[in-house]
Amino acid sequence: MEVRFLQLGLGLLLMLVAQHAPVIAAPSPHCQRKCGDVEIPYPFGIGLECSMGLYFNVSCEVRDGIYKAIFGNGELLSISLIHSTIRVLNVISSYCYNTSSCRMEKDFGMFNLRGTPYLFSDVHNKFIAIGCDTLGYIGNAGNSSVYQSGCVSTCRNQLDLSDGSCTGMGCCQTAIPKGMDFYYADFDERFNTSKIWNFSRCSYAVLMEAEAFNFNTAYITTTKFNDTNSGQVPVVLDWAIRNGTMSCGVAKLNKTGTYACLSKNSECVDSTNGPGYLCNCSKGYEGNPYLPDGCRDVDECSNSPCLSNGLCHNIAGDYWCSCRAGRKFSKKNNACNPDTGLIIGVIVGFLVLMIFSFSGYMVLQKRKLNKVKQEHFRQHGGMLLFERMRSEKGLAFIVFSEAELIQATDNYDKSRIIGKGGHGTVYRGIVKGNMSVAIKRCAIIDDRQKKEFGQEMLILSQINHKNIVKLVGCCLEVEVPMLVYEFIPNGTLFELIHGKNQALQISFSTLLRIAHEAAEGLNFLHSYASPPIIHGDVKTANILLDENYMAKVSDFGASILAPSDKEQYVTMVQGTCGYLDPEYMLTCQLTEKSDVFSFGVILLEVLTGQEPLKLDGPEMQRSLSCNFLSAMKENNLDAILPSHVKGQESNELIRGLAELAMQCLDMCGSNRPSMKEIVDELGRLRKLALHPWAQLDVEMETQSMLGGASTASFETEGATSGYPTQDGENLPMNPKSLYYAR
């Protein structure tokens, strides 16, 4: 086994000399700067007096009849100041089968850079292993930081190989880490060529310049790879000024004269491979930064950086371009453009004139807009509102400006929409700092409604009932008025009954309570508002639920106050399919009993859990109210009731609620109960639900309430705490949770 060892050190004496770095001074101009074909720039030099120190010293010797640069005991191929690298020859390690001795023989080398300014380049080098049965190792054993790696190369025959491909078939490669200063290559003896010597006798391993290597299939079957350049290949070494662990910041403060960047037009750069620093010429300069005047100004004008019609002027570290008279150079576009001074002056004057004209136009338009807003405000009865607000102190009503509502809704952003209906679009907004409100942009209204809008807003603003959504204010300075209501957070009764979450079911007593509260709100509109307010679009989607899941009747807009003149009942058909009063559809006369019919449909939704209209079903079964009346007529109520209602609620309660719904759905409006009667009946039914032991004949009570045959009455002990009813009596709160598992 033969070991070939490359190193830069020349013995203990030279190591001691290297520990004491000399004061850096410029070399003599008579120093030889070339050996053979190799340029030797400072800080490198041939002889100690021509180099920065021992480890930058190069000898020029005659070998094989020609001059060669020798570095340490290896051949120097090239030096790069810009990249701070040198290229030297490295020994190829081999592992071959000797046919004479019938044994494997090793010939491997090492390369020692310890204690020198050099490290193996992790960027430019790769560890290469070549062979058909090879496991090559690379390591730096002996240092405090032990590193070992390698790669495996195999092949079955020459057909497996392809030129240029080093991916494990006949050739493999691997990268090395930063900071590597010692290198050796070896082989795993379990992998050898003793069995394939007639096809591939040798294996090779070496750390070399990746760019200089291109795999050739002849490397497997011959000794061509090892024979090239006498068993040596290029390897790249990174070099830097490595006086200990000195960095740029420390080196610049050094007062002993060892700072290597001598050119005044140079700059210091920390090494990217190990400690130390490098010197580069500043931008716009080129040359040798390690010499006092080594960095010279680059004459950029020699490459004509300006366009053909521009004149280049070189300055220290930079250049600038100019143009002939009448033109001006644009550095951004690198072109000579016409001198636009006069043009710019004219344009600026024109723009100033346009700005003044536009400003005047905008002032006129703003005044015109203000007049339009004032006219809308007057048409919608805004002056009447202000007069009443001044005369009646404490009137809780706010007249918002259009700008306030635009800001509150982010200019009516689509993400703010919380609902759409026949009367307009509803947005969620924040007004007066932190008040959450629902802002409704109403649909177009006619001239009569515009004239009465202010008076109607005044009436609506005075409605204060726990089961009616509070009207906070309005905006009158727009063509179509906007209403501002309190924001109700927990959705609608429709969502609660018909929600998509089928894993949960609403308790029947909770739905009954919400229906009772909604009836109280409608009763207030019919009986206590002056003039009475007819909702006109009663449905579960218009019954909102607050944070405590209390019912709040909503969407009874400003266009549905009951007028005193009966002729004014004739209007456009409004409402929602499935809830519409058939009598209203025939007469176009909207009355309180129209709301009663719609409320009867709500009672059916509570009772059956079904939607009022199914467009995808058989034609005879699409209407919930028709199905219900048919079932009642056939005495087959159970057919439309859900199982949880039939199984958990009393027959008396179910029958009483069904009878009430049937009365509400009477085709003749005069036969329907009033909302006051509905509130009373629902209150009695809720007592029955809360006190099932009470002996109550619901059918007789219902007939008595609705003007039927006399029935037996009942008395139940009033609860001392709970939810207050319209009549002021206390009902116990529903003992069940809002939801219970199906």
MIKE-9740 format. One record per residue (C-alpha): x, y, z. Coordinates in pm, whole numbers, plus 50000, padded with zeros to 5 digits. Layout:
<nodes>
(node (X; Y; Z))
...
</nodes>
This chain:
<nodes>
(node (50000; 50000; 50000))
(node (50142; 50337; 49898))
(node (50041; 50669; 50058))
(node (50093; 50992; 49868))
(node (50070; 51298; 50093))
(node (50026; 51659; 49984))
(node (50071; 51950; 50224))
(node (50146; 52319; 50217))
(node (50361; 52324; 50534))
(node (50738; 52278; 50499))
(node (50824; 52167; 50849))
(node (50824; 52289; 51208))
(node (51051; 52583; 51133))
(node (50815; 52718; 50871))
(node (50519; 52662; 51103))
(node (50688; 52878; 51367))
(node (50765; 53144; 51110))
(node (50399; 53147; 51005))
(node (50284; 53223; 51359))
(node (50435; 53568; 51338))
(node (50269; 53752; 51049))
(node (50491; 54031; 50915))
(node (50379; 54386; 50861))
(node (50210; 54392; 50521))
(node (50391; 54610; 50269))
(node (50382; 54648; 49894))
(node (50610; 54408; 49706))
(node (50888; 54521; 49473))
(node (50774; 54605; 49118))
(node (51055; 54383; 48992))
(node (50897; 54065; 49130))
(node (50823; 53789; 48879))
(node (50445; 53767; 48824))
(node (50420; 53468; 48593))
(node (50547; 53110; 48593))
(node (50483; 52917; 48276))
(node (50116; 52982; 48193))
(node (50016; 53070; 48551))
(node (49970; 53435; 48657))
(node (50100; 53500; 49013))
(node (49918; 53813; 49147))
(node (49995; 53960; 49487))
(node (49943; 53856; 49774))
(node (50091; 53549; 49604))
(node (50448; 53576; 49483))
(node (50756; 53385; 49376))
(node (50979; 53427; 49680))
(node (50897; 53552; 50031))
(node (50992; 53912; 49943))
(node (50735; 53911; 49661))
(node (50444; 53751; 49856))
(node (50242; 53839; 50163))
(node (50399; 53553; 50361))
(node (50502; 53192; 50371))
(node (50166; 53044; 50273))
(node (50136; 53275; 49973))
(node (50482; 53186; 49848))
(node (50504; 53006; 49513))
(node (50812; 52845; 49360))
(node (50872; 52826; 48986))
(node (51047; 52501; 48892))
(node (51130; 52310; 48576))
(node (50947; 51980; 48568))
(node (50925; 51755; 48265))
(node (51118; 52019; 48070))
(node (50877; 52310; 48132))
(node (50835; 52573; 48402))
(node (50559; 52495; 48649))
(node (50425; 52684; 48951))
(node (50472; 52470; 49263))
(node (50266; 52535; 49572))
(node (50376; 52338; 49877))
(node (50464; 52008; 49711))
(node (50186; 52018; 49451))
(node (50139; 52190; 49116))
(node (49953; 52521; 49110))
(node (49717; 52557; 48813))
(node (49559; 52903; 48862))
(node (49486; 53185; 49110))
(node (49164; 53395; 49129))
(node (49162; 53722; 49328))
(node (48794; 53788; 49250))
(node (48674; 53451; 49383))
(node (48960; 53409; 49636))
(node (49041; 53057; 49513))
(node (49339; 52863; 49381))
(node (49343; 52541; 49179))
(node (49603; 52275; 49253))
(node (49651; 51910; 49157))
(node (49526; 51646; 49403))
(node (49629; 51277; 49417))
(node (49378; 51013; 49301))
(node (49335; 50721; 49543))
(node (49308; 50377; 49377))
(node (49210; 50026; 49485))
(node (49311; 49764; 49223))
(node (49326; 49388; 49186))
(node (49680; 49257; 49120))
(node (49650; 48958; 48888))
(node (50001; 48843; 48978))
(node (49959; 48838; 49355))
(node (49583; 48781; 49337))
(node (49540; 49051; 49601))
(node (49380; 49395; 49624))
(node (49632; 49680; 49647))
(node (49565; 50035; 49773))
(node (49731; 50355; 49662))
(node (49570; 50648; 49837))
(node (49665; 51003; 49928))
(node (49596; 51275; 50180))
(node (49599; 51654; 50163))
(node (49678; 51861; 50475))
(node (49581; 52232; 50490))
(node (49580; 52275; 50867))
(node (49742; 52589; 50999))
(node (49723; 52759; 50657))
(node (49492; 53024; 50506))
(node (49333; 52755; 50285))
(node (49022; 52537; 50309))
(node (48876; 52293; 50060))
(node (48598; 52469; 49865))
(node (48259; 52322; 49946))
(node (48111; 52509; 49647))
(node (48349; 52405; 49367))
(node (48452; 52052; 49476))
(node (48285; 51711; 49485))
(node (48408; 51380; 49624))
(node (48408; 51136; 49329))
(node (48417; 50752; 49346))
(node (48451; 50543; 49027))
(node (48411; 50163; 48994))
(node (48169; 49877; 48956))
(node (48197; 49751; 49312))
(node (48316; 50049; 49516))
(node (48246; 50216; 49849))
(node (48470; 50523; 49871))
(node (48528; 50718; 50194))
(node (48628; 51079; 50249))
(node (48728; 51210; 50591))
(node (48931; 51455; 50794))
(node (49022; 51230; 51089))
(node (49262; 51381; 51338))
(node (49084; 51711; 51380))
(node (48863; 51804; 51675))
(node (48571; 51809; 51433))
(node (48567; 51457; 51283))
(node (48399; 51426; 50945))
(node (48352; 51112; 50737))
(node (48127; 51048; 50439))
(node (48130; 50859; 50112))
(node (47927; 50706; 49833))
(node (47864; 50370; 49664))
(node (47918; 50296; 49295))
(node (47803; 49968; 49136))
(node (47733; 49820; 48792))
(node (47670; 49480; 48642))
(node (47819; 49531; 48298))
(node (47922; 49800; 48058))
(node (47567; 49835; 47924))
(node (47463; 49990; 48258))
(node (47698; 50286; 48201))
(node (47656; 50609; 48011))
(node (47900; 50892; 47950))
(node (47855; 51202; 48163))
(node (47625; 51033; 48415))
(node (47765; 51010; 48770))
(node (47459; 50896; 48964))
(node (47568; 50565; 49117))
(node (47607; 50340; 48808))
(node (47984; 50315; 48773))
(node (48029; 50659; 48930))
(node (47900; 50840; 49237))
(node (47962; 51180; 49396))
(node (47886; 51369; 49716))
(node (47936; 51719; 49852))
(node (48166; 51820; 50140))
(node (48097; 52056; 50432))
(node (48241; 52405; 50488))
(node (48559; 52447; 50692))
(node (48734; 52127; 50580))
(node (49115; 52162; 50611))
(node (49231; 51798; 50598))
(node (49139; 51533; 50348))
(node (49198; 51164; 50289))
(node (49028; 50909; 50064))
(node (48997; 50538; 50136))
(node (48792; 50232; 50035))
(node (48578; 49979; 50217))
(node (48764; 49649; 50172))
(node (48439; 49455; 50164))
(node (48391; 49610; 49823))
(node (48665; 49505; 49580))
(node (48725; 49413; 49220))
(node (48866; 49064; 49276))
(node (48562; 48902; 49117))
(node (48519; 49146; 48831))
(node (48884; 49217; 48749))
(node (48844; 49100; 48391))
(node (48579; 49369; 48342))
(node (48676; 49638; 48596))
(node (49008; 49593; 48772))
(node (49035; 49923; 48967))
(node (48827; 50158; 49176))
(node (48915; 50527; 49224))
(node (48828; 50798; 49477))
(node (48931; 51163; 49492))
(node (48816; 51511; 49599))
(node (48829; 51726; 49288))
(node (48688; 52026; 49107))
(node (48333; 51933; 49001))
(node (48348; 52144; 48685))
(node (48664; 51963; 48568))
(node (48505; 51616; 48590))
(node (48296; 51445; 48324))
(node (48240; 51072; 48362))
(node (48361; 50849; 48079))
(node (48270; 50479; 48059))
(node (48633; 50408; 47968))
(node (48722; 50494; 48332))
(node (48565; 50158; 48432))
(node (48734; 49924; 48183))
(node (49074; 50100; 48162))
(node (49314; 50300; 48381))
(node (49252; 50614; 48175))
(node (49119; 50817; 48472))
(node (49427; 50748; 48686))
(node (49674; 50782; 48399))
(node (49554; 51133; 48313))
(node (49804; 51387; 48448))
(node (49998; 51112; 48634))
(node (49718; 51022; 48874))
(node (49628; 51379; 48971))
(node (49320; 51598; 48917))
(node (49238; 51965; 48996))
(node (49097; 52059; 49336))
(node (48981; 52411; 49438))
(node (49100; 52573; 49763))
(node (48932; 52879; 49920))
(node (49180; 53123; 50069))
(node (49143; 53425; 50295))
(node (49342; 53644; 50533))
(node (49312; 53421; 50838))
(node (49519; 53581; 51118))
(node (49345; 53384; 51390))
(node (48970; 53439; 51372))
(node (48997; 53798; 51252))
(node (48694; 53944; 51075))
(node (48655; 54267; 50878))
(node (48542; 54464; 51180))
(node (48848; 54362; 51382))
(node (49093; 54388; 51090))
(node (48998; 54749; 51010))
(node (49079; 54850; 51370))
(node (49419; 54675; 51369))
(node (49695; 54927; 51438))
(node (49994; 54698; 51369))
(node (49981; 54740; 50992))
(node (49850; 54391; 50911))
(node (49528; 54504; 50740))
(node (49554; 54348; 50393))
(node (49313; 54569; 50193))
(node (49576; 54831; 50099))
(node (49395; 54997; 49807))
(node (49197; 55305; 49907))
(node (48928; 55197; 49658))
(node (48885; 54853; 49814))
(node (48646; 54704; 50067))
(node (48664; 54422; 50318))
(node (48435; 54117; 50294))
(node (48407; 53841; 50555))
(node (48496; 53494; 50429))
(node (48205; 53259; 50357))
(node (48416; 52948; 50424))
(node (48577; 52958; 50767))
(node (48708; 53259; 50964))
(node (48900; 53547; 50807))
(node (48831; 53813; 50549))
(node (48882; 53895; 50180))
(node (48945; 54215; 49987))
(node (48749; 54329; 49683))
(node (48772; 54640; 49469))
(node (48486; 54883; 49527))
(node (48207; 54915; 49272))
(node (48335; 55089; 48960))
(node (48694; 54977; 49020))
(node (48895; 54674; 48916))
(node (49240; 54531; 48981))
(node (49427; 54409; 49290))
(node (49282; 54533; 49623))
(node (49588; 54399; 49810))
(node (49816; 54664; 49654))
(node (49814; 55035; 49756))
(node (49708; 55153; 49410))
(node (49583; 54817; 49290))
(node (49215; 54908; 49235))
(node (49189; 55127; 48927))
(node (48884; 55307; 48797))
(node (48688; 55112; 48537))
(node (48642; 55309; 48218))
(node (48276; 55229; 48161))
(node (48272; 55455; 47856))
(node (48498; 55213; 47670))
(node (48196; 54982; 47640))
(node (47962; 55264; 47524))
(node (47699; 55231; 47799))
(node (47509; 55533; 47665))
(node (47291; 55511; 47357))
(node (47424; 55613; 47018))
(node (47287; 55965; 47055))
(node (47432; 56009; 47405))
(node (47775; 56123; 47523))
(node (47949; 55916; 47795))
(node (48149; 56089; 48072))
(node (48366; 55867; 48290))
(node (48407; 55964; 48657))
(node (48580; 55792; 48948))
(node (48388; 55473; 49020))
(node (48099; 55561; 48787))
(node (47994; 55739; 48467))
(node (47721; 55966; 48340))
(node (47561; 56034; 48006))
(node (47464; 56361; 47843))
(node (47293; 56460; 47520))
(node (47338; 56728; 47261))
(node (47162; 57061; 47293))
(node (46785; 57040; 47280))
(node (46770; 56691; 47431))
(node (46795; 56558; 47785))
(node (46933; 56225; 47903))
(node (46698; 55994; 48099))
(node (46904; 55764; 48322))
(node (46594; 55555; 48394))
(node (46539; 55476; 48025))
(node (46908; 55520; 47925))
(node (46801; 55738; 47634))
(node (46818; 56097; 47507))
(node (46469; 56237; 47506))
(node (46349; 56575; 47379))
(node (46391; 56857; 47633))
(node (46045; 56875; 47776))
(node (46096; 57181; 47997))
(node (45872; 57404; 47790))
(node (45623; 57125; 47731))
(node (45608; 57051; 48101))
(node (45552; 57420; 48175))
(node (45257; 57429; 47935))
(node (45120; 57105; 48072))
(node (45153; 57224; 48430))
(node (44971; 57547; 48343))
(node (44699; 57349; 48169))
(node (44667; 57112; 48462))
(node (44638; 57402; 48705))
(node (44361; 57549; 48492))
(node (44189; 57208; 48476))
(node (44219; 57163; 48853))
(node (44059; 57500; 48917))
(node (43786; 57424; 48665))
(node (43726; 57080; 48813))
(node (43722; 57219; 49166))
(node (43463; 57474; 49063))
(node (43258; 57203; 48894))
(node (43278; 56984; 49204))
(node (43164; 57273; 49425))
(node (42864; 57330; 49198))
(node (42788; 56957; 49191))
(node (42815; 56937; 49569))
(node (42574; 57225; 49606))
(node (42342; 57057; 49358))
(node (42372; 56728; 49547))
(node (42296; 56903; 49875))
(node (41984; 57054; 49718))
(node (41877; 56708; 49598))
(node (41935; 56568; 49947))
(node (41739; 56852; 50103))
(node (41453; 56787; 49859))
(node (41454; 56416; 49943))
(node (41462; 56506; 50311))
(node (41161; 56734; 50265))
(node (40970; 56479; 50054))
(node (41022; 56207; 50313))
(node (40884; 56426; 50592))
(node (41214; 56509; 50755))
(node (41101; 56856; 50865))
(node (40797; 56704; 51036))
(node (41027; 56465; 51221))
(node (41256; 56744; 51340))
(node (40962; 56955; 51459))
(node (40824; 56662; 51663))
(node (41170; 56576; 51796))
(node (41211; 56935; 51920))
(node (40864; 56949; 52072))
(node (40875; 56602; 52229))
(node (41192; 56583; 52434))
(node (41330; 56235; 52482))
(node (41202; 56098; 52151))
(node (41441; 55805; 52089))
(node (41493; 55847; 51717))
(node (41806; 55929; 51514))
(node (41812; 56085; 51168))
(node (42137; 55962; 51008))
(node (42320; 56125; 50721))
(node (42396; 55924; 50408))
(node (42771; 55956; 50479))
(node (42728; 55798; 50823))
(node (42554; 55491; 50682))
(node (42805; 55457; 50395))
(node (43086; 55454; 50652))
(node (42897; 55213; 50879))
(node (42856; 54957; 50596))
(node (43196; 55003; 50424))
(node (43016; 55159; 50128))
(node (42751; 54883; 50129))
(node (43011; 54608; 50092))
(node (42868; 54267; 49992))
(node (43031; 54103; 50295))
(node (42807; 54322; 50515))
(node (42481; 54185; 50371))
(node (42286; 53986; 50631))
(node (41958; 53949; 50444))
(node (41755; 54029; 50135))
(node (41378; 54055; 50108))
(node (41097; 54201; 49907))
(node (41127; 54535; 50091))
(node (41503; 54580; 50040))
(node (41852; 54465; 50138))
(node (41975; 54458; 50499))
(node (42337; 54533; 50598))
(node (42512; 54502; 50930))
(node (42690; 54819; 51042))
(node (42846; 55001; 51334))
(node (42723; 55353; 51414))
(node (42791; 55604; 51690))
(node (43115; 55437; 51791))
(node (43017; 55081; 51880))
(node (42643; 55039; 51828))
(node (42565; 54735; 51611))
(node (42268; 54800; 51384))
(node (42090; 54647; 51086))
(node (42064; 54900; 50800))
(node (41786; 54838; 50549))
(node (41799; 54995; 50205))
(node (41432; 54998; 50112))
(node (41293; 54912; 49773))
(node (41152; 55188; 49553))
(node (40838; 55348; 49694))
(node (40573; 55561; 49527))
(node (40499; 55935; 49565))
(node (40222; 55882; 49823))
(node (40452; 55679; 50042))
(node (40727; 55944; 50009))
(node (40488; 56214; 50139))
(node (40380; 56004; 50438))
(node (40723; 55858; 50518))
(node (40817; 56112; 50786))
(node (40488; 56067; 50974))
(node (40517; 55688; 50946))
(node (40875; 55694; 51080))
(node (40757; 55901; 51373))
(node (40493; 55640; 51457))
(node (40730; 55346; 51414))
(node (40995; 55513; 51628))
(node (40753; 55518; 51922))
(node (40691; 55142; 51910))
(node (40866; 54998; 52213))
(node (40787; 54634; 52275))
(node (41014; 54354; 52387))
(node (40905; 54131; 52098))
(node (40942; 54387; 51817))
(node (41273; 54489; 51663))
(node (41344; 54846; 51769))
(node (41366; 55108; 51493))
(node (41673; 55318; 51587))
(node (41646; 55577; 51310))
(node (41643; 55646; 50940))
(node (41816; 55833; 50659))
(node (41592; 56067; 50460))
(node (41841; 56250; 50235))
(node (41843; 55974; 49972))
(node (41595; 55894; 49696))
(node (41475; 55580; 49870))
(node (41476; 55610; 50253))
(node (41692; 55378; 50463))
(node (41587; 55233; 50797))
(node (41821; 55159; 51089))
(node (41713; 54883; 51332))
(node (41875; 54729; 51636))
(node (42095; 54431; 51541))
(node (41957; 54090; 51645))
(node (42242; 53832; 51657))
(node (42095; 53479; 51667))
(node (41933; 53442; 51327))
(node (41568; 53363; 51256))
(node (41301; 53119; 51368))
(node (41311; 52971; 51016))
(node (41679; 52880; 51064))
(node (41605; 52739; 51407))
(node (41328; 52510; 51275))
(node (41469; 52421; 50932))
(node (41842; 52456; 50998))
(node (42095; 52231; 50821))
(node (42227; 52080; 51146))
(node (42020; 51764; 51156))
(node (42212; 51619; 51453))
(node (42016; 51848; 51689))
(node (41644; 51916; 51723))
(node (41472; 52211; 51883))
(node (41262; 52136; 52189))
(node (40894; 52177; 52119))
(node (40832; 52387; 52430))
(node (41105; 52632; 52318))
(node (40939; 52674; 51977))
(node (40603; 52721; 52146))
(node (40749; 52996; 52367))
(node (40901; 53175; 52064))
(node (40568; 53153; 51875))
(node (40389; 53296; 52181))
(node (40636; 53588; 52197))
(node (40596; 53657; 51824))
(node (40216; 53659; 51867))
(node (40253; 53915; 52147))
(node (40457; 54139; 51916))
(node (40201; 54116; 51635))
(node (39919; 54176; 51883))
(node (40093; 54495; 51993))
(node (40112; 54616; 51630))
(node (39745; 54538; 51572))
(node (39599; 54658; 51900))
(node (39821; 54922; 52060))
(node (39981; 55115; 51772))
(node (39791; 55418; 51650))
(node (39705; 55381; 51371))
(node (39732; 54999; 51377))
(node (40023; 54846; 51189))
(node (39961; 54552; 50960))
(node (40278; 54354; 50910))
(node (40186; 54212; 50567))
(node (40473; 53960; 50552))
(node (40450; 53743; 50864))
(node (40678; 53439; 50836))
(node (40939; 53253; 51040))
(node (41217; 53428; 50844))
(node (41093; 53761; 50983))
(node (41098; 53645; 51345))
(node (41448; 53718; 51472))
(node (41608; 53573; 51786))
(node (41815; 53787; 52023))
(node (42106; 53675; 52242))
(node (41858; 53507; 52482))
(node (41659; 53353; 52194))
(node (41365; 53584; 52259))
(node (41144; 53645; 51955))
(node (41166; 53983; 51780))
(node (40920; 54055; 51498))
(node (41098; 54235; 51216))
(node (41056; 54362; 50861))
(node (40723; 54536; 50910))
(node (40857; 54834; 50708))
(node (40727; 55186; 50678))
(node (40494; 55109; 50387))
(node (40243; 54890; 50572))
(node (40074; 55115; 50825))
(node (39700; 55060; 50815))
(node (39547; 55369; 50646))
(node (39216; 55515; 50757))
(node (39080; 55530; 50402))
(node (38960; 55184; 50299))
(node (39031; 55255; 49933))
(node (39396; 55276; 50016))
(node (39397; 54907; 50107))
(node (39425; 54827; 49739))
(node (39798; 54788; 49675))
(node (40049; 54563; 49505))
(node (40053; 54202; 49617))
(node (40310; 54161; 49892))
(node (40411; 53878; 50118))
(node (40572; 53537; 50072))
(node (40438; 53232; 49892))
(node (40316; 52973; 50137))
(node (40210; 53239; 50389))
(node (39978; 53452; 50170))
(node (39619; 53502; 50281))
(node (39398; 53359; 50000))
(node (39131; 53619; 50081))
(node (39388; 53897; 50028))
(node (39485; 53742; 49696))
(node (39121; 53773; 49585))
(node (39037; 54118; 49725))
(node (39378; 54290; 49749))
(node (39250; 54415; 50084))
(node (39519; 54383; 50351))
(node (39380; 54348; 50705))
(node (39491; 54229; 51048))
(node (39338; 53891; 50963))
(node (39589; 53860; 50676))
(node (39864; 53855; 50940))
(node (39660; 53598; 51137))
(node (39651; 53361; 50839))
(node (40028; 53390; 50796))
(node (40076; 53328; 51168))
(node (39869; 53011; 51133))
(node (40129; 52884; 50884))
(node (40401; 52959; 51144))
(node (40208; 52745; 51396))
(node (40211; 52463; 51139))
(node (40589; 52495; 51101))
(node (40628; 52474; 51479))
(node (40390; 52177; 51497))
(node (40525; 51976; 51199))
(node (40881; 52101; 51144))
(node (40802; 52127; 50771))
(node (40852; 52423; 50536))
(node (40536; 52603; 50418))
(node (40596; 52531; 50051))
(node (40775; 52242; 49879))
(node (40825; 52314; 49511))
(node (40987; 51979; 49438))
(node (40707; 51756; 49566))
(node (40377; 51639; 49410))
(node (40151; 51928; 49316))
(node (39878; 51825; 49563))
(node (40129; 51807; 49852))
(node (40331; 52124; 49796))
(node (40136; 52349; 50034))
(node (40180; 52274; 50406))
(node (39854; 52449; 50494))
(node (39657; 52245; 50238))
(node (39811; 51920; 50363))
(node (39728; 52015; 50720))
(node (39365; 52111; 50652))
(node (39322; 51788; 50455))
(node (39466; 51583; 50742))
(node (39240; 51758; 50993))
(node (38939; 51699; 50774))
(node (39023; 51327; 50757))
(node (39100; 51320; 51131))
(node (39453; 51203; 51045))
(node (39669; 51466; 51216))
(node (39933; 51207; 51311))
(node (40024; 51165; 50944))
(node (40198; 51504; 50929))
(node (40340; 51519; 51283))
(node (40710; 51437; 51343))
(node (40787; 51145; 51573))
(node (40949; 51351; 51850))
(node (40634; 51566; 51884))
(node (40398; 51266; 51889))
(node (40620; 51081; 52135))
(node (40698; 51357; 52387))
(node (40409; 51605; 52388))
(node (40059; 51552; 52525))
(node (39773; 51486; 52288))
(node (39577; 51771; 52447))
(node (39858; 52019; 52371))
(node (39903; 51899; 52012))
(node (39528; 51893; 51947))
(node (39485; 52240; 52097))
(node (39764; 52386; 51886))
(node (39627; 52218; 51573))
(node (39277; 52354; 51640))
(node (39422; 52705; 51684))
(node (39616; 52677; 51357))
(node (39304; 52553; 51175))
(node (39106; 52856; 51300))
(node (39386; 53089; 51180))
(node (39381; 52926; 50835))
(node (39007; 52971; 50783))
(node (38939; 53087; 50426))
(node (38709; 53359; 50555))
(node (38904; 53628; 50740))
(node (38615; 53724; 50966))
(node (38611; 53370; 51111))
(node (38973; 53388; 51215))
(node (39069; 53480; 51572))
(node (39238; 53810; 51653))
(node (39602; 53821; 51756))
(node (39485; 53901; 52113))
(node (39285; 53576; 52119))
(node (39581; 53386; 51975))
(node (39812; 53526; 52247))
(node (39567; 53416; 52518))
(node (39526; 53068; 52371))
(node (39901; 53018; 52332))
(node (39946; 53126; 52692))
(node (39698; 52860; 52805))
(node (39865; 52597; 52587))
(node (40203; 52683; 52734))
(node (40062; 52636; 53083))
(node (39936; 52298; 52972))
(node (40286; 52211; 52841))
(node (40447; 52321; 53169))
(node (40181; 52153; 53392))
(node (40077; 51832; 53209))
(node (39896; 51704; 53519))
(node (39637; 51981; 53487))
(node (39309; 51841; 53359))
(node (39231; 52070; 53068))
(node (39003; 52003; 52778))
(node (39191; 52202; 52514))
(node (38925; 52163; 52249))
(node (38658; 52315; 52478))
(node (38890; 52598; 52581))
(node (38971; 52673; 52219))
(node (38603; 52678; 52118))
(node (38525; 52906; 52412))
(node (38803; 53146; 52324))
(node (38709; 53157; 51956))
(node (38339; 53211; 52017))
(node (38227; 52849; 51997))
(node (38015; 52647; 52239))
(node (38067; 52712; 52607))
(node (38339; 52503; 52763))
(node (38466; 52423; 53103))
(node (38733; 52661; 53223))
(node (39032; 52579; 53436))
(node (39252; 52752; 53684))
(node (39620; 52688; 53735))
(node (39832; 52814; 54012))
(node (40051; 53100; 53874))
(node (40422; 53061; 53892))
(node (40612; 53304; 54109))
(node (40906; 53345; 53876))
(node (40978; 53301; 53507))
(node (40899; 53471; 53180))
(node (40636; 53753; 53192))
(node (40344; 53730; 52952))
(node (40153; 54010; 52780))
(node (39896; 54006; 53062))
(node (40162; 54044; 53326))
(node (40140; 53693; 53474))
(node (40461; 53499; 53528))
(node (40522; 53172; 53346))
(node (40805; 52941; 53447))
(node (41087; 52936; 53197))
(node (41110; 52628; 52977))
(node (41285; 52366; 53193))
(node (41433; 52194; 52888))
(node (41749; 52317; 52721))
(node (41715; 52495; 52389))
(node (41837; 52188; 52208))
(node (41822; 51823; 52296))
(node (41977; 51525; 52120))
(node (41772; 51358; 51852))
</nodes>
